[in-house]
Amino acid sequence: MDINFTPTALRQWTQLDKKVRAQISKKIHAFAASGAGNLKRLQGRPESRLRMGDWRVIFVVENNTMLIVAVGNRRDIYD
């Protein structure tokens, strides 16, 4: 599965600490490879979220491509 970022998500991604980015990247690639992870479909929205502790990745899967819409801390991500 291919992994792409929206411009907003890419900006959020580059602002994260290197250690956090490495942890999240590991989970994203594991999900892309196997489809497994702490995953939940968001209510009333087409996106899903992948959870890693206090961090969330909001994404949509279309045509074997994972489009990451947002990346951030759980307290800020759902606004």
C-alpha positions as CSV (number, residue, x, y, z in Angstrom):
1,M,0.0,0.0,0.0
2,D,1.3,3.5,-0.9
3,I,1.4,6.2,1.8
4,N,0.8,9.8,0.9
5,F,0.3,13.0,3.0
6,T,-1.9,16.0,2.4
7,P,0.0,19.3,2.6
8,T,-1.5,20.0,6.0
9,A,-0.6,16.5,7.3
10,L,2.9,16.9,5.9
11,R,3.4,20.2,7.8
12,Q,2.1,18.6,11.0
13,W,4.5,15.6,10.4
14,T,7.6,17.8,10.0
15,Q,6.8,19.6,13.3
16,L,6.8,16.4,15.3
17,D,9.8,15.4,17.4
18,K,12.1,12.9,15.6
19,K,11.5,10.1,18.2
20,V,7.7,10.5,17.9
21,R,7.9,10.6,14.1
22,A,9.9,7.3,14.2
23,Q,7.4,5.6,16.4
24,I,4.4,6.8,14.3
25,S,6.2,5.9,11.1
26,K,6.7,2.3,12.3
27,K,3.0,2.0,13.1
28,I,1.9,3.5,9.8
29,H,4.2,1.2,7.8
30,A,3.0,-1.8,9.8
31,F,-0.6,-0.9,9.1
32,A,0.1,-0.4,5.4
33,A,1.8,-3.8,5.2
34,S,-0.7,-5.9,7.2
35,G,-3.9,-3.8,7.7
36,A,-3.5,-4.4,11.5
37,G,-3.3,-1.8,14.2
38,N,-5.3,0.1,16.8
39,L,-7.8,1.3,14.2
40,K,-11.2,2.9,14.5
41,R,-13.5,4.4,11.9
42,L,-14.5,8.0,12.8
43,Q,-18.2,8.5,13.4
44,G,-20.0,10.5,10.7
45,R,-16.8,10.9,8.7
46,P,-15.1,8.9,5.9
47,E,-11.8,8.9,7.7
48,S,-10.3,6.4,10.1
49,R,-7.8,6.9,12.9
50,L,-4.7,5.0,13.9
51,R,-3.7,5.3,17.6
52,M,-0.2,5.2,19.1
53,G,-0.5,6.3,22.7
54,D,-1.4,9.9,22.8
55,W,-0.8,10.4,19.1
56,R,-3.3,9.9,16.3
57,V,-3.1,9.6,12.5
58,I,-6.3,10.4,10.6
59,F,-6.4,8.9,7.2
60,V,-8.5,7.6,4.3
61,V,-7.7,4.4,2.2
62,E,-8.6,4.5,-1.4
63,N,-7.4,2.3,-4.3
64,N,-4.5,0.7,-2.2
65,T,-3.3,4.2,-1.1
66,M,-3.3,5.5,2.4
67,L,-3.9,9.2,2.3
68,I,-2.9,10.8,5.7
69,V,-5.1,13.8,6.4
70,A,-3.8,14.8,9.9
71,V,-1.2,13.8,12.4
72,G,-1.1,15.0,16.0
73,N,-1.7,14.7,19.7
74,R,-5.1,13.3,20.7
75,R,-6.1,16.6,22.4
76,D,-5.6,18.6,19.2
77,I,-6.4,16.3,16.3
78,Y,-10.2,16.2,16.3
79,D,-10.8,19.9,16.0
